[in-house]
Amino acid sequence: MNKTLFTKGELSEEQKLEIKQAFDVFDIGGDQRLDHHELKTAMKALGFDATRSEVQQIIKDHDSTGKRRIDFDDFNKVMTAKILQRDPKDEMRRAFALFDVGHTGKITFQDLKRVAQEIGEKIDDEELRAMIEVFDLDEDNAISFEEFTNLCSD
């Protein structure tokens, strides 16, 4: 796991790409601007559950055309600020939850295998078990949130 995903100050290249991809995917009209619904959905995809009034305020603050839309530059500024304001621990919890879909508080071999398959990585079972073994400090054959935090901080 790239620890730059969890540091404040500057976005990682992955985070910058996520912002661009969210904009492009949810620019349904293809007009290089997001309306209220597109903006709300793009923000949700980036992990922000904004209220209707918050989304309307963002558009009001950044709409230079009067058409109640936000362009990529403004979307990028808003999302960059929001991401940089996140608590790194919250980011780690969010990442951990992507693996721990059963909400057991542990990442198991099966969790790793599922994620590897979902992202199209061809990692054999032996390698997945070795990953757990390296980071499993309490030797329970799973990675706890604390162990995951240590992994992300290294």
C-alpha positions in Angstrom: 0.0 0.0 0.0 1.4 3.4 -0.9 1.6 5.5 2.2 1.3 8.7 0.2 -2.4 7.9 -0.1 -2.6 8.8 3.6 -0.4 11.9 4.0 -1.5 15.5 4.2 0.1 18.3 2.2 0.0 17.2 -1.4 -2.1 14.7 -3.4 -0.4 11.6 -4.7 -0.5 11.0 -8.4 -3.1 8.3 -7.8 -5.4 10.8 -6.0 -5.0 13.3 -8.9 -5.9 10.6 -11.3 -8.9 9.6 -9.3 -10.2 13.2 -9.3 -9.8 13.4 -13.1 -11.4 10.0 -13.6 -14.4 10.9 -11.4 -14.9 14.1 -13.4 -14.7 12.3 -16.7 -16.9 9.4 -15.8 -19.7 11.5 -14.3 -19.6 14.3 -16.9 -22.7 12.5 -18.4 -23.4 15.4 -20.8 -19.9 15.4 -22.1 -19.8 19.2 -21.8 -16.7 19.4 -19.5 -18.9 20.7 -16.7 -20.8 18.9 -13.9 -24.3 19.8 -12.9 -25.7 19.3 -9.4 -26.4 15.5 -9.9 -23.2 14.8 -11.7 -21.2 16.7 -9.0 -23.0 14.9 -6.2 -22.3 11.5 -7.8 -18.6 12.3 -8.6 -18.1 13.4 -5.0 -19.6 10.2 -3.7 -17.3 8.2 -5.9 -14.4 10.0 -4.3 -15.8 9.2 -0.8 -17.7 12.3 0.0 -21.4 12.1 0.9 -22.3 15.8 0.3 -25.7 17.0 1.1 -27.9 18.7 -1.5 -27.2 22.1 0.0 -23.4 21.5 0.1 -23.4 20.6 -3.6 -25.5 23.6 -4.4 -23.1 25.9 -2.4 -20.1 24.4 -4.3 -21.7 25.1 -7.6 -22.8 28.6 -6.5 -19.2 29.4 -5.3 -17.6 28.1 -8.5 -20.0 28.6 -11.4 -18.5 31.3 -13.6 -21.0 30.8 -16.4 -24.3 31.2 -14.5 -25.4 27.8 -15.9 -25.3 26.1 -12.5 -22.3 23.8 -13.5 -18.7 23.4 -12.3 -15.8 22.9 -14.7 -12.9 20.5 -14.1 -10.5 23.2 -12.8 -12.9 24.2 -10.0 -13.9 20.5 -9.4 -10.2 19.7 -9.0 -9.6 22.6 -6.6 -12.6 21.6 -4.4 -11.8 17.9 -4.4 -8.1 18.5 -3.7 -9.0 20.7 -0.7 -11.5 18.1 0.6 -9.1 15.2 0.2 -6.3 17.1 1.9 -8.6 17.9 4.8 -9.3 14.2 5.4 -7.9 12.6 8.5 -5.3 10.1 7.4 -6.7 7.5 9.9 -10.1 7.9 8.2 -8.5 7.2 4.9 -6.9 4.1 6.3 -10.3 2.9 7.7 -11.8 3.5 4.3 -9.1 1.5 2.5 -9.3 -1.2 5.2 -13.0 -1.5 4.6 -12.5 -2.2 0.9 -10.7 -5.4 1.9 -12.9 -6.3 5.0 -16.2 -6.5 3.3 -17.5 -8.9 5.9 -16.8 -6.3 8.6 -14.9 -8.8 10.7 -12.2 -6.3 11.6 -9.6 -8.6 9.9 -8.3 -9.0 6.3 -8.2 -12.7 5.6 -6.7 -14.7 2.9 -10.1 -14.9 1.2 -10.4 -11.1 1.4 -7.0 -10.6 -0.3 -7.9 -13.2 -3.0 -11.2 -11.5 -3.7 -9.6 -8.1 -4.1 -6.8 -9.5 -6.3 -9.5 -11.1 -8.6 -11.6 -7.9 -8.6 -8.7 -5.8 -9.8 -7.5 -8.4 -12.2 -4.2 -9.2 -10.5 -2.9 -12.7 -11.0 -1.4 -13.5 -7.6 -1.1 -17.1 -6.6 -2.4 -18.4 -3.3 1.1 -18.9 -1.9 2.0 -15.3 -2.5 -1.2 -14.1 -0.9 -0.6 -16.2 2.2 3.0 -14.8 2.3 1.6 -11.3 2.3 -0.6 -12.1 5.3 2.3 -13.8 7.1 4.6 -10.8 6.7 2.2 -8.3 8.3 0.3 -10.6 10.7 2.1 -9.6 13.9 -0.3 -11.5 16.2 -0.1 -14.7 14.1 -3.9 -15.1 13.8 -3.7 -15.6 10.0 -5.3 -12.3 9.2 -4.4 -8.6 9.2 -6.1 -6.5 11.8 -6.7 -2.7 11.4 -3.7 -2.0 13.6 -1.5 -4.3 11.5 -2.9 -2.6 8.3 -2.1 0.8 9.8 1.5 -0.3 10.4 1.7 -1.6 6.9 0.5 1.7 5.5 2.9 3.8 7.7 6.0 2.0 6.7 
